[in-house]
Amino acid sequence: MNDKGNGGIRIVAVLGTARPGNFTAKALALVIDEIKKHRDIAVQVIDPSTMELPFPGADEDSAQTRMLQETVAEATGVIFSTPEYHGSYSSVAKLVIENLGFPSVLAGKPVALLGVAAGQIGAIKALEHLRSVLSHIGAIVLPGPVSVAGVQSVFDDEGRCLDDQIEKRIRSVATNLIDYTRRNICPRVALEAMTRRGPPVRWVPPEREAAGTSE
Ligand SMILES: Cc1cc2nc3c(=O)[nH]c(=O)nc-3n(C[C@H](O)[C@H](O)[C@H](O)COP(=O)(O)O)c2cc1C
């Protein structure tokens, strides 16, 4: 995580596949790039292929699980990306969800969704299933999930998107989450911080303070 978002917005982006050379990462890279245009926002990618997440319930105290939960707990908002595998979202994305705790640290967090698929109907089913599960665990799943169909024809070998309209839609996953967070989460966080600090200290003239009358 870079430190630009220190005290500000922190976004965690989950890559929902570990398939070598996967297209989900190429789409997610555009979302990350869009987030990085905002200098006050920190972004961190969760890449399960670099982790050893235990099977659900197998080792709830694993260091990887704890690290994952701490990272997501500190996030202001989350992006979930998934390929469509067998008419649903990936088991890798589900493994991440299972490792977020029960109850989940995702509860109450805004989540924006991105799905990609080789098929022409896109990742509609994957996104619907993902929305259902994330809502079940209490996440605030934002409207406007982005589904990319025929994804194998959308990027070149270097990961450049070959279609401006599709690129715009993919980038909107970032702006959607950022706009929501700035409008709804940041004011709440600021209010909570004020409440913790207590009301502003009122200046009392010394003579009244000495007399014990502040009014
Ligand atoms: C196990 C598996 C199941 C898949 N099932 C579907 C599917 O149901 N519908 C579809 O459009 N594509 C399916 N695909 C193709 C993926 O959508 C394709 O690999 C695409 O590039 C997105 O996944 P990726 O991020 O792994 O590249 C499947 C691929 C795999 C490996």
The ligand as an SDF file (V2000), in Angstrom:
LIG
                    3D

 31 33  0  0  0  0  0  0  0  0999 V2000
  -12.7260  -23.2980  -15.1200 C   0  0  0  0  0  0  0  0  0  0  0  0
  -13.1900  -22.3300  -16.1650 C   0  0  0  0  0  0  0  0  0  0  0  0
  -14.5450  -22.1830  -16.3860 C   0  0  0  0  0  0  0  0  0  0  0  0
  -15.0100  -21.2530  -17.3280 C   0  0  0  0  0  0  0  0  0  0  0  0
  -16.3580  -21.0660  -17.4850 N   0  0  0  0  0  0  0  0  0  0  0  0
  -16.8000  -20.0790  -18.3080 C   0  0  0  0  0  0  0  0  0  0  0  0
  -18.1900  -19.7690  -18.3940 C   0  0  0  0  0  0  0  0  0  0  0  0
  -19.0300  -20.3570  -17.7460 O   0  0  0  0  0  0  0  0  0  0  0  0
  -18.5630  -18.7630  -19.2220 N   0  0  0  0  0  0  0  0  0  0  0  0
  -17.6490  -18.0310  -19.9560 C   0  0  0  0  0  0  0  0  0  0  0  0
  -18.0420  -17.1210  -20.6870 O   0  0  0  0  0  0  0  0  0  0  0  0
  -16.3390  -18.3240  -19.8840 N   0  0  0  0  0  0  0  0  0  0  0  0
  -15.8930  -19.3050  -19.0770 C   0  0  0  0  0  0  0  0  0  0  0  0
  -14.5510  -19.5670  -18.9670 N   0  0  0  0  0  0  0  0  0  0  0  0
  -13.6310  -18.7770  -19.7330 C   0  0  0  0  0  0  0  0  0  0  0  0
  -13.2330  -17.5300  -18.9370 C   0  0  0  0  0  0  0  0  0  0  0  0
  -14.3220  -16.6310  -18.9640 O   0  0  0  0  0  0  0  0  0  0  0  0
  -11.9800  -16.9590  -19.5970 C   0  0  0  0  0  0  0  0  0  0  0  0
  -10.8730  -17.6750  -19.1030 O   0  0  0  0  0  0  0  0  0  0  0  0
  -11.8100  -15.4770  -19.4660 C   0  0  0  0  0  0  0  0  0  0  0  0
  -10.5530  -15.1750  -20.0140 O   0  0  0  0  0  0  0  0  0  0  0  0
  -11.8740  -14.8910  -18.0660 C   0  0  0  0  0  0  0  0  0  0  0  0
  -11.0810  -15.5690  -17.1550 O   0  0  0  0  0  0  0  0  0  0  0  0
   -9.5600  -15.2170  -16.7920 P   0  0  0  0  0  0  0  0  0  0  0  0
   -9.5230  -13.9840  -15.9400 O   0  0  0  0  0  0  0  0  0  0  0  0
   -9.0880  -16.4270  -16.0620 O   0  0  0  0  0  0  0  0  0  0  0  0
   -8.8200  -14.9770  -18.0750 O   0  0  0  0  0  0  0  0  0  0  0  0
  -14.0800  -20.5140  -18.0790 C   0  0  0  0  0  0  0  0  0  0  0  0
  -12.7160  -20.6930  -17.8470 C   0  0  0  0  0  0  0  0  0  0  0  0
  -12.2660  -21.5830  -16.9050 C   0  0  0  0  0  0  0  0  0  0  0  0
  -10.7940  -21.7190  -16.6660 C   0  0  0  0  0  0  0  0  0  0  0  0
  1  2  1  0
  2  3  1  0
  2 30  2  0
  3  4  2  0
  4  5  1  0
  4 28  1  0
  5  6  2  0
  6  7  1  0
  6 13  1  0
  7  8  2  0
  7  9  1  0
  9 10  1  0
 10 11  2  0
 10 12  1  0
 12 13  2  0
 13 14  1  0
 14 15  1  0
 14 28  1  0
 15 16  1  0
 16 17  1  0
 16 18  1  0
 18 19  1  0
 18 20  1  0
 20 21  1  0
 20 22  1  0
 22 23  1  0
 23 24  1  0
 24 25  2  0
 24 26  1  0
 24 27  1  0
 28 29  2  0
 29 30  1  0
 30 31  1  0
M  END
$$$$
